[in-house]
């Protein structure tokens, strides 16, 4: 079941929606034209008079972030920025249900992102807002955001988050004026004049949100591109244009989509893959994309999962462009509740569109039905037979539901009503988690953490904790994810990763391998995931791309790989880049090591990368292929200041023949790669990549590893160096 499939409007229906939208705007004392003009004016004020695919990117400069906070001052909160409820046309759970599930699975914050529709703009945005405000009072320990899932003009979806006193009204204005679905700005042929104009409107929408923040209408706003490669219609030039429009607002993309249970739940078939990434290029797809790019790799989007690919090309420009992950929760996989029934009275029992029925219910679908009783479902959070908190109807985590399910299967031919519906999603926090490093436990704190890139994300609770820091000699302050470490030419830069392995088991479904086509799973399987290896990925910061359509950072590679099998307690991994003289970035990932191979651009670039999921039904078991990804740290070499004392003692460093002149001090204008004086020596631990791509070319590079008293490190499990590739 493709819960994301769009329901296309006829031209007449589209005109009706526009007229409804204009009437709603008029009721607010504004017009579509005034809102759009505000966005265009904001673009002009930012020096972006025209947005066109051929224009080079201009945003390869740091955003106006505050100074990087100390890593020791951060609290790491778990959240989910992309969740749907019965206020979306394709979801079924109540707001309270999703919040119960999120808290049950350890979430500290959650964002509701309903689909724009006329029934949402007409009523749902306000009726759901009232419930959200009530839940904020009921759950003071939970941060509950309201947003929408924007149909980006001429592109895919995006999360729009706002917070502040006018949040519902701002969301309503935004979707009426700028939503691609409500305004018919979809299915636009690639590289057409219509696409150029609609992309400009998307940029204007982002700029308008920034203007609303500046004007004090809202406290804050963020935009993230959702499942960007699902249809292949988010071109690299478009994404850069959105980021250019306001890099403080359009801050990144989903590194991994939701719907991770697609190809794993009931009612699936061959070709069903994680993330619902099952499409092929069409007329509105960016021409440079191929079918294999429109697949997930280890459950992660190709734009993120490819070492030396699109995300790296953005980071190589110096852009603060970050990734997240989420559940995109609509319909839970292997859950026995079904969609609710509309009342048996007009207009619900008439031959009218569901939009009309949802409007009559205040912008929502009916409450879900518990198929065990065929009654309106009670609270989602219950107690199992042992008195432990559990989710009603969840055959994975609730032993009572699992027993009922087994009995229902046995009596199915005798009229049992208990059944699961097709679903693709896990509960918020159950399988996908994003960890946000906040300076304060508040809405402002979460949004600033997302904006600043203090985020790492994992699947299947692969890690319990991750602390990454970059340091340089003579500096007291460390920098963590998303931050910038400014160093002198010739300084050493040390990356320290403190990893806390998972110790708590997770419960999930295991399919019977002997009956792959069967709908009968084995339930209640407990496993403790283990991270098998952790990679440091990095490359030089080369400045703005000459071609905004680029998908490659050809000198980015896996720089260091640690073997972490067998680690049972908190442990620390370190790697030092010695004598750096030019700006670069590093990012991080790890895997359970069960499914990997040569990366998309070859083994020299990525020896143990994620691989595309299988084609057969249920081959894409998400629990058997777990990864985490963490946002980058930028290393900026200040070539205009005096060298550090340690560099003066070693002698001056001259540019390598392959890189030419020294870069400017900003990462945005950094030149190709850090390097060392020719007299430096290479350690016995070889680097992971060839001299042509390694930003530490010629550098003395050292690594170490330690384990705290919480666990032991077997002698044969020391950090593994990748084979020498020619240095």
N, C-alpha and C positions, 0 to 999 in steps of 0.2 A: 504494500500500500504506500503510495507516494503521497505523503501528507503535505508535501510542498507544492504539488502540482497546481498551477494557477488556473483559475476559472475565468476565461476570457469574456469580456463584455462586448456586446454588439455596439455599433456606432450610436444607436438610439439610446441604449442604456448608459453609455459613456456620457452622452450629452445631458441626460437626466442627472447623473451624478455631479457633473460640473455645475448644473443649475442649482442643485441642492447645496453644493459647496459654496457657491457664490451667495446664496441666501443666508447660509450660516455665517459667512464672513461679514455680510452686511449687518447681521444682528450684533456683531461685535464692534460695529462702527468702522470697519476697514474694508478694503477690497483686495482681490487677488493681485491686482496691479501694484498696489502700494507695498505689499509684502515682497513681491518679486523684485521691485525696484530697490528696496532696502538691501536685499542680497546682492544685486548687481552693483549698487553703490559701495558696499563693503569690499567687493572685489576690486573696484577702481581705487578705493582708498589704500588697498594693500599693494597697489601697483600692478594689478593683474587686469589690464584693460581688455584683453582678449585671451581666451583659452582655446588653443587649437592643438591637435596631436603633433604637429610639427615643431611646437615651441619647446626649446630645451627647458629642463626642470630648473627652477630657481629656488627651491626650498632645501638645498643641500647645506643648510645652516642650522645650528641648534635652535630649538624653540625657546620661548621666553620662560624657561623653567626656573624655579628658585634653585638655590644652591643645593647640591646633593646632600641629603641628610646622612648622618652617621649610620652605618648598618646596625650598630648596637641600639639605636633609638627606634628601630622598626618592630612592629607587630605584624605577623603574617596571618592574614585572614583568607579564608576559603570562600569563593563565590562563584556565581554563574550569571552572566550578563545577557542570556538569551533563552527566555522561558515563555511558553504560551499557556493560555487557559481557555475556558469556554467563551471568553471574549474574542477569540479568533475563530474564523470560519471552519478551521480544520483541526481543532483541538477539543478536549472534552472535560478536563479537570477544572475544579473550582480554584479560586485564588488560595483559599485556605488549604486545599489539598496539596498544592505545589509547595506551599510554605511548610506544611507538616513534613513532607518528604525531604525538603531541603534541610530542615533542622535535624531530622532523623539521620541524614547522611553527612552531617557536620558542616553545613554551610553557615557562614556568618552574614552573608549578604546575597541578595538575589535581585534580578531585574526582570520585570514583566515587559515583553516586547510584542504586543499584539499586532496583527496585520491591519494596515489601513483599509478601510472599507467605508461606504457611506454610513452604514449602521454604527460604525465605530466613531466616526467624526460627528455623527448626529447625536449619539447618546452614549455609546460605550466608553469613550474616553473619560467622561465625567462620572458615570455610574461605577466603573471599575476604580476610578480614582477615589471615590468615597470609601470603597471597600479597602483599598490599599491604606488609606489614612487610618481607618479603624484597626487594621492589622498592625500598623506601626504602633498604635497604643497598646494592643494586646501583646505584642512581642517586642519589648523594649531592647532586647539583646540582638535583634535581627534588623539589619539595614535593608529596606525594601524600596527599590527604585521603580519608577514608572517610565517606560519608554515606548517606542514602537519599532516594528521591523519595517523599515523604509524600503519601498521599491525604488531603488536608485534609477533615475531616468536613463534609459538606454543601457541598463546594466542589471546586476543582481541585487540582492537584498543587502541591507545594512542595519546594524543596531544603532538607534538614536536614543541616547540617554540624556535626560535633563533633570535638574533638581532645583527646587525653589518654589516660592509662593505662587507663581503663575504657571507651574509646570504643565497642568492639564490644558490650559488655554494655549500655551505655546505649542504643545504637541498637536493640538487641533489645527491651529493655523498652519503649522508645518506640513501636515499631511494633506490638507485641502489645497495648498498652493504648490507644493513641491513633490508630492508623491507621484511616481511614474505610473502606477496602476490607475489611480483615480483620474489622472490627466491624459492617459493614453500614450505615454512616452515609453513604450516597450516594443519588443520585436522589431527594432529598428535595424536595418541592414548596416553591417559594419562599414566604416569609412564613408558613410553617406553624409550629405549636408544636414539631414535630420539628426543623425547621431551627434555631429559636432554641436548643433544647437542644444540638444538635450543634455549633453555633457556640460555645457556652459550653465544650464539651469541647475544641474547637480552641484556644480561648484558654487553657484549663487546660493543654493540652499545651505551649504556648509558655512559660507561666509555670513549668511543671515543669522544662523545660530550664534556665531561668534559676536555679531553685533548685538543680539539680544542679551548676551552675557555682559558686554561692555555697557549697555544701557541700563543694566540692573533689573531687567525683566525676569531673569532667572539667575541663580547662583552659579550654575555651571552647566556645560553641555559637552557631550562626546559623541563621536561617530566611529564605528568600526565596520569594515566590509565583512559581510557574512558569506560563508561557503563560496569563496570567490571563483573556484574552478569547477563548480557543479555543472554549469552550463557553458563555461568558457566564454562568457560575454563581458567579463571585467578585463579589458585590455590593459597592458602595463602602462600605456600612456594615460588612460583614463584614471587609473589609481594615482599616478603622479599628479595629475591635475587636481584631483580631490584633495590630496595632501597639500598642494600648493595653495589652494583656496584659503585654508587656515590650518596650519600644522598643529595648533593648539586644540583644535576641534576634531579634525580627521586624523586620528592617531595611529591607525594600524588596521589589522585584519584578523579574522579567525585563522589561526595556524592549523587547527583541526576543526572540522565541522561537527555538528551534533549528529543525531541519527546513526550513532555508532552500532546500534543493534540491527541495522538493515542487513539482510542476508543471514540473520542469526535467529530471528524470531519465527513465529508461526506465519503461515501463508506466504512463504517466500519461494523463489524459484531460481534457476540458474541465471547467472549474470547479476544478481542482486548483491550489491557491495556496500561496505561501510560508508556512511555518510550520504547514502543515496546518490553516489557519484556513478551514474550509469549511462550518461548521455554521450552523444557524439556531436562534433561541430556542425553548426547550422549557419544560416545566412547572417544571423546577428552575432555569431561568435567572432572573436578576434581572429583574423586569418592566420596568425602565427601559431595558434594552438592546434595540437593534434589530439587524437582520442586518448592516447596513453597519458597525456598531461591532465586529462579530465577524470582521473582516477585518484583514489587515496593510496598513500604509501605508508604502511604501518598505521593506517587510520588518519594520517595527516595530509593536508592539502599539498599538492605538488609545488605550489609557489613557496611553501615553507620547507617541505621535506627535502628539496633538492639542494645539495651543497653546491655553492657556486651559481645558484639559480636566482629567481626574481628577488626573494627577500634579501639575499646577500647583495644583489645589485643596488637595492635601496640603501642598505647599510654602508656599502662602499661609497655612496655619495655623501655619507655623513648624515643622512636623514634619521631623525628619531622616529622611526616607524616600527611599531612593535606588534607582537602577536599575542593572542589569547586562545582559549578553547572554551567549549560550553556544551550543554546538553541539547539545546534547541528542543526542549521537551514539549511534545504535542500529545503523543499516544505512547504510553509505556509498553515496552516489549514484555510479553508474558504476564499480563495483568488481566484479571477476570471481570473487571468492570466494563460496561459498554456505554455507548453514546445514549444520552437520555432521549425521552420521547416528548414531543411538543404536546400541549394540552389539546384535548378533543373539542375545540371550539374555534370559531372564526377569530382571526384569519388563519389560524394554525392548521385547520383541517381543510383549507381551500387549496386550490392548485396555484400557489404563488411561490416565488423564489424564496430560498431560505433566508436571503438578506432581509426580506419583508418580515419573516417570522422572528429573526433575531432582533430586528428593530422593535417589534412589538414586545419583546422580553427585555427591553432596555439595552440592547446591543450584545446579547449573549445567546449561547445555545443552552438547552435544558440541562439540569443537573444529571450527572451520570447515574446509571442503574447498576446495582450489584446483581450479577447474573445468578448468584447462588440463591437469592431470595426474590429476584425480579422486582425489587422495591428500590426507591431512591436510595442511593448509597449513603451510609452514615459517615462518621469521621474516618478519614484515611488512616490515621495513626491509632493503632489498637494494641492489645497485649496478646502475645501468643500463649500457648499452653503452659509455658514455663514462667509466665508473668513478665517476659521481656518485651520492650517496645518493638512493634512490628507494623508493617503496612498491610492494611486490609486488602485481600484479593491478590496479593503479591506472592506468586507461587515460588519465588526464589528465596525470599527472606522470611517467610512466615510458615512455620511448620503446619499450622492449621489449614492455611490456604493450599499448601502442597498436598496435604491429605485429602482435602475436599476435591482438588483437581484430579488426583489419582482415582478417587471414587467416581467422579463424574465421567472420566474416560471409560471406566468399566461399565457404567450404566448409560452410556450415551445413546444407545439404541432403544432405551426404555423411557426416553423423553426427558433426560437431564437437560437443563437449560444452561448450566455452567459452562462457559466457554471463553476463550481469549479472542480478542480482536487483533487484527494485524497492526502491529506497531513497530516503530523503529528506534525508540528512544529509551534512554535510561533516566532515572530520576535525577534531579539536580544534586550534584555532589556524589552520586553513586559510582559512576565510572569515570567521568571527566571532572577534574578540579582545576581551577586557576587559583594560585596563591598570590595575594597582593600584599606587598610590604607597605604598611601605612604608618604615618607618623602620629595619627590620631584615629580613634575608632569612630568614624563619622562618615557621612556622605561625601563631604569634601575630601576626607582622607582617602577613601576608596578611589574617587575619580582622579585625584592627583597621582595616586600610585599607578593607575592604568595609564595616565598621560605620560608619566615619567618612565614607564617601562619596568617598574619594579614588580615583575610578574614572571612566574614560572608555572608551567602547566604539565599535568601528568594524566595518564590513563590507568585505570585499574588500581589506583593507590600504589603505584610503583615505588614511590618514595614517601616516607613520613615527613621528611624535612630536607631543605637544601639551603645552604648559606654560601654565597659566592662573593669573593672580594678580590679587588685588585689593589696592590700597594706598590710603593716605590721607596727606595732608601731616602732617609731624611725627611719623609712626610709622615706626620702623625695620623692623618685621616685616611681611612680606606674608602673605596668606592664599591658599590654593589650594582646589581642589575639595573640597566638603563642609564647608569651614571657615566661621567667622564672623568678620567684620571689625567691630569696635566703633568707632564714630566719634562725634565731637561734632556737635551740630546746626550746620548750615551748612558742614560740611566738603565738599571735593571727594572723590569716589571714582573711582579710575582702574582700569579693567580692562585688563590686558595679556595678550595671547595670543601666544605664540611657537610657530609652526607649522613642523614639519619635513615637507615633502612626501615622498611615496614616490618612490624612484628605482629600486627593484628590480622587475622585471616579475613578475607572477603568471600562472600557467598555468591555463587552464580550458577547458571545452568550449564551443564555439560551435555552435549548432544551424544546420543548413542552412535558410535562410529559404524556400527553394523547396520544401522537403519538411517542413513543420511537423509533419506527423503521423508522420513517419518515426522509427524507432528508431535510425537510423544517424547519429551525430554527427560533426562535424569536431573532431578532438582536437588538443591541444597548442597552443592559441592563447595567445600571450603578450601581455599588456597592462600598461601602467603607469597606474594610476588617477590622476586629478587632481581635487582639490577645487575646485569652481567658485565656491562662496560659503560663508560662515560667518556664522551668526546669533547675536546675543545676544538671548535671550528673558528676560522678567522681569515682575514685578508686585509689588504691595504685600503686606506681611504683615499680615493682618487678624485673626489669632487664630482660636480654635477655631470650627469651622463650627457654626452653629445647627442645621443638618440634617446628620446624619452620612451621609446618602445623596447628598450633593451630588456632582456631576460637573463643576462649573464654577468657574473662577476668572475672572470676567467682566472683570477689569481687567488681566489678563495678556496680553501681546502681544509681537510681535517688535519690539524696541526699536532694533535696529541691524543692518544687513546689510552685509557686506563682500564685494565681488567679488574673488575670488582667482584667476581664470583666468590662466594663463600664469606663475604663480609657480613658479620652478624651484629655488630655494634656500631655506634657512631664512629666514623672515620674521616680522616682529612687527606685530601689529595692536593699537591702543589706542583706548579710548573712555572719556571722562570724564563722569561724572554730577556736575554742579556744584551746590554749595550744598544738599546733601540735608539734610532735617530729619526724615524719617520712614523707618521700616524697610522694606526690600524685599529681594528676592532676584533673582539672575540665573542663568540656565543657558545651555547652549551646544549648537549642532548645526551640521553642515555637510553638503554634498551634492556629488556629481559633476555635478549640474545637468541630468541627462539626462531625468529624469521628475519634474516638480513642477507645482504649480498652486495655486490658492487653497486655503487650509487649511480644515479641517472647519467652523470657525466664521466663514469668510469672509475675503476678501482684506485687509480693514482690520485684522484680527487677525493674519493669517499670509499674506503675499503669495505666498510661494514654498514652500508646504508639500509634504509627501509625498502621493502619491496612491495610491488603491487599485489593486492589481494587476489584470491582465487576466483575462478569463474563459476564453479559448481555451487549449488544450494548449500548453504551453511558452512562453506569452506572459510568464510570470513568471520570466524569466531574471534571477537575482539579481545577476549581474555587470554588468547594464546599469542598475542603480538602487542606488547605494551611498550610505550616510549614516553619519555618526558622531554620537553624543550624549555629552554630558558632564554630570556631576552639578553641582548648584548651588553657589553661594557666597551666604551670607547676610550682608546688611549691616544691622547693628543700630545704631540711633541712640540714644545714651545721653542722654536728655533731662534726667536728674537731675544730671548733672555740669555744670561750668562750660563755656560755649562756648569753642571754640578761639580763639586769638589772631586768626587770620585772619577768623573770623566776627565777632568784636568790632569789627574794623576796618571790616567791611562794613556793620555795623548788624544789628539783630535781624531774624529771620525770623518772620513771622506765619503762622498756618495759612491755607491757601487756603480760600476759601468752600466748596469742594466737599468738604473733608475734615474740617472741624471741629477739635476739640481735638487737641493733640499726643498721641502715643502714649506708652505706658510704654517703658522702655529695652529690654526683652527683645523679640526678634523674635516670641516667642509671643504677645505682647500688642500687637504693633505695629498701628498704625492704617493707613488705606488707602494712602497713597503718599508718596514723597519729593517735595518741591517746593522752590521757591526764592522768595526775596523778589520782590515784584512789580516792583521796579526792575531786576531782572536782564534781560539781553537774550538773545535766541535767536540762536545762531550761524547762519551761512549754510547749514550742513548741517541740513536739516529732519529731524525725527524720523519714526519709522516708523508711528506710530499716532496716533489722534485724541486730543484732550484728555480725552475720557471714559474712556480706558483707559490712557493713558501714565503710568507712575509717575514720569516725569521731567517732568511737565506744567509748562511755563513755565520749565524749567531751561535754562541755557546748557550745551549739550552739544557736546563737541568730540571729534574723532577724528583719528587719524594712522596712518601705516603706514610701515614701513621694511623693507628687505631687507638681509641680511648679505652679506658678501663671497662667501658660498657660491652666490649666485645674483643675478640682476638683476631689476628691476621695470620693465616697459615703461611708458612715459609714459601710455599709454592704459589702464592697468590699475590706476589708483588706486582706493581704496575707494569703492564705490558706495553712495550714500545712496538710500533708498527715497523715492518721491514724497511731497511734503508732503500731509498729510491734514487740514489745517485749522488748524495752529498758526500 
